[in-house]
Amino acid sequence: MRKNLPLLSMLAAFVLFNYNSYSQQAERFTYAITDVQQGTNNWSHLRKLDLTNGTYSDIILNGTDINFVAYDASSRRKLEVPVKDARYGQIANAPFGTGVAAAALDQRHSRLYYTPMFIDQLRYIDLRTMQVYYVTDQPFTGTAQKAPDQSNIVTRMVIADDGNGYAITNDGKQLIRFTTNKKMQITNMGTLVDDPANKGVSIHNSCSSYGGDMIADDEGNLYIFSARNHVFRVNIETKVATHLGAVTGLPAGFTINGAAVNDENKIIVGTASKATSYFVVDHQTLVATPYTINGTVLNSSDMANSNILAAKGKNNTGTIELLSRDTNGESGEGKINIYPNPVVNNQFSVQFKDLEAGTYTIQVTDVLGRNVVQQIMTLSGDNQVQPVRLGAAATKGVYMVKVTNNNRQAVYTTKITLQ
């Protein structure tokens, strides 16, 4: 068995290299929900916006077709009986029936998840085939009747760094997680909690905090940009919402309704109301500067791509450290690799190559910095593979792996995702 290890290691390294080469390319576009023409507010048409030149594509999907034939997300079969709703009738059968204000791009599976505003159902578009799938065996929020004040409507959605989708109702009383693997599971995680430091600006307040859009960062946080231009950072584990301030530099009447991270780690924001320009927001200062749309400026109810925000902005080289959704963030000059990543069955392997012999410590911590596993190993050869097993209590999500040498100097850090 030992004599086959170098071949297996080279194969694993080859696969990992190609995986990372693909995943580390930050997207330079975003999907956007618009109307068919300028200045109107029926959120029913899907387009792409090229973030490098501000150009909108033609319509990719017309979501108003009530005769559209969708598929069941569980069985993968066509829906033989058209979808009907007690209140909206056959409009529920249209992919974007009743309008859409929340969407999230799952790059790994080439899916665009979304939910209609007034129909309690999670749906997604398979972007490879443009077939639309409806989740019919599980409610989304569990509240079929939407409140007149729109408090229980979902307008914020994103795929986070752990690979799961997250959505938040306008009133912040439901943080919903949905898995993106074959066996989809929708979980209501409960209400968000105001940070005591918010000084009266509550995540539950309709005047400051409803509507808008959401992005995710590389530290386990969600960022809500409300329609009233306030920004909250939400820790997924604790559900604490911290008010970061309000975006400045926007014209009067501008409401943030769409947000997406570009390839320069800045946030492009669009509006659903009287759009004359979009804006670029620096997440550290919350200052907005104009972003030029090339051609017709369309109102947009939502924007979605798979770039995640590098919370600390720049790395030690002074260059932007933007992470795509599947980035492992590896360093170590190719001398250490981890596989598989995402991790399955609570076990992964650390491959060492051409490192100085000696004692090394492998430490795994969760998103809150708590120690999960600490393992000491002795490196004696040029090529060595060390298995690491996470405890049975380890939950799905993102973890940090750090390798230190005998002098307690970090020689390698990366992120892993436990599925």
Buried (B, 14 or more C-beta within 10 A) or exposed (E): EEEEEEEBBEEBBEEBEEBBEEBBEBBBBBBBBBBEEEEEEBBBBBBBBEBEEBEBEEBBBBBBBBEBEBBBBBEEEEBEEBBEBEEBEEBBBBBBBBBBBBBBBBBBBEBBBBBBBBBBBBBBBBBEEEBBBBBBEBBBBEBBEBEEEBBBBBBBBBBBBBBBBBBBBBBBBBBBBBBBEEEBEBEBBEBBBBBEEBEEBBBBBBEBBBBBBBBBBBBBBBBBBBBBBBBBBBBBEEBBBBBBEBBEBBEEEBBBBBBBBBBEBBBBBBBBEEBEBBBBBBBEEBEBEEBEBEEEBBBBBBBBBBBBBBBEEEEEEEEBBBBBBBBBBBBBEEBBBBBBBBBEEBEBBBBBBEBEEEEBBBBBBBBEEEEBBEBEBEBEEEBBBBEBEBEEEBEBBBBBBBBBBEEEEEBBBBBBBBB
